[in-house]
Amino acid sequence: MESLGNMGSNLQNAFGFDSDLWIYLVENIVIIVIYHIITEVILTKKLNLE
């Protein structure tokens, strides 16, 4: 079981997950918020459901 922990930490060091993960998460959250706003605008102003 200890070897699995070492493998995970080696992967984190090799791919730089420690520092780049937060940047990746923030970028994805910003993209999700932008897409949500665009979708809300389209559904409320452009799509006539009445």
C-alpha positions in Angstrom: 0.0 0.0 0.0 2.9 2.3 0.7 4.1 1.9 -2.9 0.8 3.3 -4.2 1.3 6.4 -2.1 4.8 6.9 -3.5 3.5 6.4 -7.0 0.9 9.1 -6.5 3.4 11.6 -5.1 5.8 10.8 -7.9 3.0 11.5 -10.5 2.3 14.8 -8.7 5.9 15.8 -8.9 6.3 14.7 -12.5 3.2 16.5 -13.9 3.2 19.5 -11.5 -0.3 18.9 -10.1 0.5 20.7 -6.9 0.9 24.2 -8.4 -1.0 23.9 -11.7 -4.1 22.2 -10.3 -5.4 25.4 -8.7 -4.9 27.4 -11.9 -6.7 24.7 -13.8 -9.6 24.7 -11.4 -9.9 28.5 -11.4 -9.9 28.6 -15.2 -12.6 25.9 -15.3 -14.8 27.7 -12.8 -14.5 31.0 -14.8 -15.4 29.2 -18.0 -18.4 27.6 -16.3 -19.6 30.9 -14.9 -19.3 32.5 -18.4 -21.2 29.7 -20.1 -23.9 29.9 -17.4 -24.4 33.6 -17.9 -24.5 33.3 -21.7 -27.1 30.5 -21.3 -29.2 32.5 -18.9 -29.2 35.5 -21.3 -30.2 33.3 -24.2 -33.0 31.6 -22.3 -34.5 34.7 -20.8 -34.1 37.3 -23.6 -33.8 35.4 -26.9 -36.0 32.4 -26.4 -39.7 33.1 -26.3 -41.5 30.3 -24.5 -44.9 32.0 -24.1 
